[in-house]
Every structure is written in structure tokens, then in C-alpha cells.
Amino acid sequence: MTRPTLALLALALTGCPEGTDPDGGSCTVEVAVGELEGRSFVELADGDPVEMLLGFQGFRMLRFAVRSRGPAVDEIEVGSFLTIVESGVELDQRSRERDLAPLPDGVLLQEYLLFVNDIPPAQIVGYDADLEMTVHAAGCVGGARVQVAVRDDDPCVDHGIVLDAATRPDAPDGGVVCE
């Protein structure tokens, strides 16, 4: 189990005062993790692919969109925890986000960047990653979980990555070597 799951389980077992959320919020929000296709939010389902991107300053990242149904707010706090069991990767990132698009029933964060610079690409690309996300908005709390398949369709996001059938039998597309 992941740290956020264990913390919620511990709180659930000890109980909470009536009318409060176990993560400290006084109400809950409905959270969905997805991507933008054009101007439309599309929620990710377990197994959906997510592309590792290379930013303009060389940062490697995964890009998501986050929908929060609940109070209309100017700022949300986003906590994300990424786990890849097969390679032992754990990544925790927290941020405050203000670039929100209003929705009739909440807000949409159109671009949430999860930076993966500290993870060697060979430990993330081609693996399934569990993503748990928590959103705090105006005293309300909600969360979502999805398992995504991390891909690198631009085979040279990192020139040091070598995925081939000899070292990784599960390498995508029979393996890629960047030069």
C-alpha cells in the first residue's frame, strides 16, 4: 500500500468527527484526472497511456488535466504521489495552482505537470504507474487514483535511455535506442 492509502486507512480505523473529511477538509470535492483533447476534458481510465514529455529547459514531465467538482475557487492545492512497483519508483509532488478554468460545477486545471527528472527514464518508460492525486479547494478535499502506462513516443526524450529486448523483455515497440 502507498503512504497516502495507509494514512487514509489509519484515519478511517480511528474514526472522524461527524461531518468532517479524514484529510482535514470540512467538505469533499469530486476529483478526476485526465487530459485535454482540444478544449475538452477526457478522464483517464486505468491502463490509458501517458506520454513522457521534454520541456523547453530539459525537464522531463508527465502532463495531466485535473477536474475538481465542488466550490468555485481561485486556487487549489494539488498533491500527487506516483508509484511504479516494478522499478521501485516513488515520487511525491505538491503545488498550488491558480491557472484554473471555471466550470458550472467547479474548476478545471488544464495543465498539471508532474516532473519526473529525478527518475531515470529506464525506470519509468514502459511501466504502469499508479497515480494518486489529492486536491484541497476552499477547505474541501477530494482525491482520485488512476493507473497509467508511461510511454515515450518521442524515442529520444533522454539520449541515455536504451530499452531493448535483451535488457527489458517488456520494452515497447521492440526497443528503442537514442543516439
NULUMDREN-901932 format. One record per residue: residue in one letter; x, y, z of N, C-alpha, C, O in turn. Coordinates in steps of 0.1 Angstrom, whole numbers, padded with zeros to 4 digits, always signed. Example, Ala and Ser with C-alpha at 12.3 -4.5 7.8 and 13.67 -1.06 7.14 Angstrom:
<nodes>
A+0132-0057+0078+0123-0045+0078+0132-0033+0078+0142-0033+0085
S+0128-0022+0071+0137-0011+0071+0129+0000+0079+0134+0011+0080
</nodes>
This chain:
<nodes>
M+0008-0012+0000+0000+0000+0000+0009+0012+0000+0020+0012+0005
T+0004+0023-0006+0011+0035-0007+0009+0043+0006+0000+0041+0014
R+0018+0053+0008+0017+0062+0020+0003+0069+0022-0003+0068+0032
P-0002+0075+0011-0015+0082+0012-0026+0072+0016-0035+0075+0024
T-0026+0060+0010-0036+0050+0013-0035+0045+0027-0045+0044+0034
L-0023+0043+0032-0021+0039+0046-0026+0050+0056-0032+0047+0066
A-0023+0062+0053-0028+0073+0061-0043+0074+0062-0049+0076+0072
L-0050+0073+0050-0064+0073+0050-0070+0061+0057-0080+0062+0064
L-0064+0049+0056-0068+0037+0062-0067+0039+0077-0077+0035+0085
A-0056+0045+0082-0054+0047+0097-0065+0056+0102-0070+0054+0113
L-0068+0067+0095-0078+0076+0099-0092+0070+0099-0100+0073+0108
A-0094+0062+0089-0107+0055+0088-0110+0046+0100-0121+0045+0105
L-0099+0039+0104-0100+0030+0115-0102+0037+0129-0108+0031+0138
T-0096+0049+0130-0097+0056+0143-0110+0064+0143-0115+0068+0154
G-0116+0067+0132-0128+0075+0131-0126+0089+0130-0115+0094+0134
C-0136+0097+0125-0135+0111+0124-0148+0117+0130-0158+0111+0130
P-0147+0129+0135-0159+0136+0140-0169+0137+0128-0165+0139+0117
E-0182+0136+0132-0192+0136+0121-0191+0149+0114-0190+0160+0119
G-0193+0148+0100-0193+0159+0092-0180+0164+0087-0179+0175+0081
T-0169+0157+0090-0156+0162+0086-0149+0151+0077-0153+0140+0077
D-0140+0156+0069-0133+0147+0060-0120+0142+0067-0114+0149+0075
P-0116+0129+0064-0104+0124+0071-0091+0131+0068-0082+0130+0075
D-0091+0139+0057-0079+0146+0053-0079+0161+0058-0071+0169+0053
G-0088+0164+0067-0088+0177+0072-0098+0187+0066-0099+0198+0071
G-0105+0183+0055-0114+0192+0049-0127+0192+0055-0131+0182+0061
S-0135+0203+0054-0148+0203+0060-0159+0198+0051-0170+0196+0054
C-0155+0196+0038-0164+0190+0028-0155+0183+0018-0143+0183+0018
T-0162+0177+0008-0154+0169-0002-0157+0175-0016-0167+0182-0018
V-0147+0173-0025-0148+0176-0039-0146+0164-0047-0139+0154-0042
E-0152+0163-0058-0150+0152-0067-0139+0155-0077-0139+0165-0084
V-0129+0147-0077-0117+0149-0085-0116+0139-0096-0118+0127-0094
A-0112+0143-0108-0109+0134-0119-0096+0138-0125-0093+0150-0127
V-0088+0128-0129-0075+0131-0136-0077+0127-0150-0083+0116-0154
G-0073+0136-0159-0074+0133-0173-0064+0141-0182-0054+0144-0177
E-0069+0143-0194-0061+0150-0204-0070+0159-0211-0082+0157-0212
L-0065+0170-0218-0073+0178-0226-0071+0173-0241-0060+0171-0245
E-0082+0171-0247-0083+0168-0262-0090+0180-0268-0102+0181-0268
G-0081+0189-0274-0087+0201-0279-0090+0210-0267-0082+0213-0259
R-0103+0213-0265-0107+0221-0254-0116+0212-0244-0121+0217-0234
S-0116+0199-0247-0125+0190-0239-0116+0182-0229-0106+0177-0232
F-0121+0181-0217-0115+0172-0207-0119+0158-0209-0131+0155-0211
V-0109+0149-0209-0112+0135-0211-0106+0128-0199-0094+0128-0197
E-0114+0121-0191-0109+0114-0179-0101+0102-0183-0105+0095-0192
L-0090+0100-0176-0081+0088-0179-0087+0076-0172-0092+0077-0161
A-0087+0065-0178-0091+0052-0172-0078+0044-0170-0068+0046-0176
D-0079+0034-0161-0068+0025-0158-0063+0019-0171-0070+0014-0179
G-0049+0020-0173-0043+0014-0185-0041+0024-0196-0034+0021-0206
D-0047+0036-0195-0045+0046-0206-0031+0050-0206-0024+0051-0196
P-0026+0053-0218-0012+0058-0220-0010+0073-0217-0019+0081-0219
V+0002+0076-0211+0005+0090-0208+0020+0091-0214+0028+0083-0211
E+0022+0102-0222+0034+0104-0228+0044+0112-0219+0040+0122-0214
M+0056+0107-0218+0067+0115-0211+0071+0126-0221+0074+0123-0232
L+0071+0138-0216+0075+0150-0224+0088+0156-0220+0092+0154-0209
L+0094+0163-0229+0106+0170-0226+0103+0185-0227+0099+0190-0238
G+0105+0192-0216+0102+0206-0215+0113+0214-0222+0124+0209-0225
F+0110+0227-0224+0120+0236-0231+0133+0238-0224+0143+0241-0230
Q+0134+0235-0211+0147+0236-0204+0152+0222-0200+0161+0221-0191
G+0147+0212-0207+0152+0199-0205+0146+0191-0194+0150+0180-0190
F+0135+0196-0188+0128+0189-0177+0119+0178-0184+0113+0180-0194
R+0119+0166-0178+0111+0155-0182+0098+0156-0173+0099+0158-0161
M+0087+0154-0179+0074+0155-0172+0063+0147-0178+0064+0143-0190
L+0053+0145-0170+0040+0139-0175+0030+0150-0173+0029+0157-0163
R+0021+0152-0183+0011+0163-0183-0003+0157-0181-0007+0147-0188
F-0010+0163-0172-0024+0159-0169-0033+0171-0169-0028+0182-0169
A-0045+0169-0169-0055+0179-0166-0063+0174-0153-0064+0162-0152
V-0067+0183-0145-0074+0179-0132-0087+0186-0131-0088+0199-0132
R-0098+0179-0130-0111+0185-0128-0116+0183-0114-0115+0173-0108
S-0120+0194-0108-0125+0194-0094-0139+0199-0093-0142+0211-0097
R-0148+0191-0090-0162+0194-0088-0165+0198-0074-0163+0189-0065
G-0169+0210-0072-0172+0215-0058-0172+0230-0059-0177+0235-0068
P-0167+0236-0048-0168+0251-0048-0159+0257-0060-0149+0252-0063
A-0164+0268-0065-0156+0276-0075-0146+0284-0067-0149+0292-0058
V-0133+0281-0070-0122+0287-0062-0112+0294-0072-0112+0291-0084
D-0103+0302-0066-0093+0308-0074-0080+0300-0073-0070+0303-0081
E-0079+0291-0064-0066+0284-0061-0070+0270-0056-0079+0268-0048
I-0062+0260-0060-0063+0247-0054-0049+0242-0051-0039+0246-0057
E-0048+0233-0041-0036+0227-0037-0037+0213-0042-0046+0205-0040
V-0027+0209-0050-0026+0195-0056-0015+0187-0050-0003+0192-0050
G-0017+0176-0045-0007+0167-0041-0008+0154-0049-0019+0148-0051
S+0003+0150-0055+0003+0138-0063+0014+0128-0058+0025+0133-0054
F+0011+0116-0059+0020+0105-0055+0020+0095-0066+0010+0088-0068
L+0032+0093-0072+0034+0083-0083+0042+0071-0078+0052+0073-0072
T+0037+0060-0081+0044+0047-0077+0045+0038-0089+0035+0036-0096
I+0057+0032-0091+0059+0022-0101+0065+0010-0093+0077+0010-0090
V+0057+0000-0090+0061-0011-0081+0073-0018-0087+0083-0022-0081
E+0072-0021-0100+0082-0030-0107+0096-0024-0107+0106-0031-0106
S+0097-0011-0107+0111-0005-0107+0114+0002-0094+0125+0008-0092
G+0105+0002-0084+0108+0008-0071+0107+0023-0070+0112+0029-0061
V+0100+0029-0080+0099+0043-0081+0088+0049-0072+0077+0043-0072
E+0091+0059-0065+0081+0067-0057+0084+0081-0059+0095+0086-0058
L+0074+0089-0062+0076+0104-0064+0064+0111-0058+0052+0107-0060
D+0067+0121-0050+0057+0129-0043+0059+0143-0047+0070+0149-0046
Q+0048+0150-0052+0049+0164-0056+0037+0171-0051+0026+0166-0052
R+0039+0183-0046+0028+0192-0041+0030+0206-0048+0041+0211-0050
S+0018+0212-0051+0019+0225-0057+0006+0232-0054-0005+0226-0051
R+0006+0246-0055-0006+0254-0055-0008+0258-0070+0002+0263-0076
E-0020+0257-0074-0023+0260-0088-0033+0271-0089-0044+0271-0082
R-0031+0281-0097-0040+0293-0098-0046+0295-0112-0055+0302-0114
D-0040+0288-0122-0045+0289-0136-0056+0280-0138-0055+0270-0145
L-0068+0283-0133-0080+0275-0133-0090+0280-0143-0093+0292-0143
A-0097+0271-0150-0108+0275-0158-0121+0272-0151-0122+0261-0145
P-0130+0281-0150-0142+0279-0142-0151+0269-0150-0152+0269-0162
L-0158+0261-0142-0168+0251-0148-0181+0254-0140-0181+0261-0130
P-0192+0250-0146-0205+0253-0139-0206+0247-0125-0213+0252-0116
D-0198+0236-0123-0199+0229-0110-0185+0228-0104-0183+0218-0095
G-0175+0236-0107-0162+0235-0101-0152+0243-0109-0154+0253-0115
V-0140+0237-0110-0129+0243-0118-0121+0232-0125-0122+0220-0122
L-0114+0236-0136-0105+0227-0143-0091+0233-0144-0089+0244-0148
L-0082+0225-0139-0068+0228-0141-0064+0221-0154-0062+0209-0155
Q-0062+0230-0164-0060+0224-0178-0046+0218-0180-0044+0209-0188
E-0036+0222-0172-0023+0216-0173-0016+0215-0160-0013+0225-0153
Y-0015+0202-0156-0008+0199-0143+0004+0191-0147+0003+0180-0153
L+0016+0196-0145+0029+0190-0149+0035+0182-0137+0037+0188-0126
L+0036+0169-0138+0043+0161-0128+0057+0159-0133+0059+0151-0143
F+0067+0165-0126+0081+0164-0130+0087+0151-0126+0086+0147-0114
V+0093+0145-0135+0100+0132-0133+0115+0132-0135+0121+0122-0139
N+0121+0143-0134+0135+0145-0136+0144+0136-0128+0154+0131-0132
D+0139+0133-0115+0148+0126-0106+0147+0110-0108+0153+0103-0101
I+0139+0107-0118+0137+0092-0121+0144+0089-0134+0141+0095-0144
P+0153+0080-0134+0159+0076-0147+0149+0071-0156+0140+0063-0153
P+0149+0076-0169+0138+0072-0178+0136+0057-0180+0125+0053-0181
A+0147+0049-0179+0145+0035-0180+0137+0029-0168+0133+0017-0169
Q+0135+0036-0157+0127+0031-0146+0113+0036-0147+0105+0033-0138
I+0109+0044-0157+0095+0049-0158+0089+0045-0172+0077+0042-0172
V+0097+0047-0182+0091+0045-0196+0088+0030-0198+0097+0021-0195
G+0076+0027-0202+0072+0013-0205+0066+0006-0193+0062-0006-0194
Y+0065+0013-0182+0059+0007-0170+0045+0013-0167+0042+0024-0172
D+0037+0006-0159+0025+0011-0154+0028+0018-0142+0035+0013-0133
A+0022+0030-0141+0024+0039-0129+0011+0041-0122+0001+0045-0128
D+0011+0040-0109-0001+0043-0101+0000+0058-0097+0010+0062-0091
L-0010+0065-0100-0010+0080-0096-0022+0082-0087-0034+0079-0090
E-0019+0087-0075-0029+0091-0065-0028+0106-0064-0017+0112-0062
M-0039+0113-0066-0039+0128-0065-0050+0132-0055-0061+0127-0054
T-0045+0142-0047-0054+0148-0037-0055+0163-0040-0045+0170-0043
V-0068+0168-0039-0070+0183-0042-0077+0189-0030-0087+0184-0025
H-0071+0200-0025-0077+0208-0015-0082+0221-0021-0075+0228-0029
A-0095+0224-0019-0101+0236-0025-0111+0242-0015-0121+0236-0012
A-0107+0254-0010-0116+0262-0001-0120+0253+0011-0132+0253+0015
G-0111+0246+0017-0114+0238+0029-0120+0225+0025-0123+0217+0035
C-0122+0222+0013-0128+0209+0009-0117+0200+0003-0107+0205-0002
V-0118+0187+0004-0108+0178+0000-0114+0166-0009-0125+0162-0006
G-0106+0162-0019-0111+0151-0027-0099+0144-0033-0087+0150-0032
G-0100+0133-0039-0089+0126-0044-0094+0117-0056-0105+0114-0057
A-0084+0112-0063-0086+0103-0074-0074+0094-0076-0063+0098-0072
R-0076+0083-0082-0065+0073-0084-0067+0068-0098-0078+0064-0102
V-0056+0066-0105-0056+0060-0119-0042+0054-0121-0032+0058-0117
Q-0043+0042-0129-0030+0036-0133-0028+0039-0147-0037+0036-0156
V-0017+0045-0151-0014+0049-0165-0002+0041-0170+0007+0037-0162
A-0001+0040-0183+0011+0033-0189+0019+0045-0194+0016+0052-0203
V+0031+0046-0189+0040+0057-0193+0048+0053-0206+0054+0043-0207
R+0046+0062-0216+0052+0059-0229+0062+0071-0232+0062+0081-0226
D+0070+0068-0242+0079+0078-0248+0078+0076-0263+0087+0070-0269
D+0068+0082-0269+0067+0081-0284+0077+0089-0291+0081+0086-0303
D+0083+0099-0285+0095+0106-0290+0106+0098-0284+0110+0101-0272
P+0112+0089-0291+0122+0080-0285+0134+0086-0279+0142+0079-0273
C+0136+0099-0281+0148+0105-0276+0146+0116-0266+0154+0126-0266
V+0136+0114-0258+0135+0124-0247+0147+0124-0239+0152+0135-0234
D+0153+0113-0237+0166+0112-0230+0176+0104-0238+0173+0092-0241
H+0187+0109-0242+0196+0102-0251+0203+0091-0244+0209+0082-0251
G+0202+0090-0231+0209+0079-0225+0200+0067-0223+0205+0056-0218
I+0187+0068-0226+0178+0056-0224+0180+0046-0235+0180+0049-0247
V+0182+0034-0231+0182+0023-0241+0173+0012-0236+0175+0006-0225
L+0162+0010-0243+0153-0001-0240+0153-0011-0251+0150-0008-0262
D+0158-0023-0248+0158-0033-0259+0154-0046-0253+0154-0048-0240
A+0151-0055-0261+0146-0068-0257+0156-0076-0249+0152-0085-0241
A+0169-0073-0250+0179-0081-0243+0179-0076-0228+0181-0085-0219
T+0177-0063-0226+0177-0059-0212+0164-0057-0206+0162-0057-0193
R+0154-0055-0214+0140-0053-0209+0130-0060-0219+0126-0055-0229
P+0127-0073-0216+0118-0080-0225+0105-0073-0227+0098-0076-0237
D+0101-0064-0218+0088-0058-0219+0089-0044-0226+0080-0036-0226
A+0101-0041-0232+0104-0029-0239+0093-0026-0250+0090-0035-0257
P+0088-0013-0250+0078-0010-0260+0083-0011-0274+0095-0007-0277
D+0075-0015-0284+0079-0015-0298+0092-0022-0301+0099-0018-0310
G+0095-0032-0293+0107-0040-0296+0120-0033-0292+0131-0038-0294
G+0119-0022-0286+0131-0015-0281+0135-0002-0289+0132-0002-0301
V+0141+0007-0283+0144+0020-0289+0158+0023-0284+0161+0022-0272
V+0167+0028-0292+0180+0033-0288+0181+0047-0293+0180+0050-0305
C+0184+0057-0284+0186+0071-0288+0201+0073-0290+0209+0069-0282
E+0204+0081-0300+0218+0084-0302+0220+0099-0303+0231+0104-0304
</nodes>
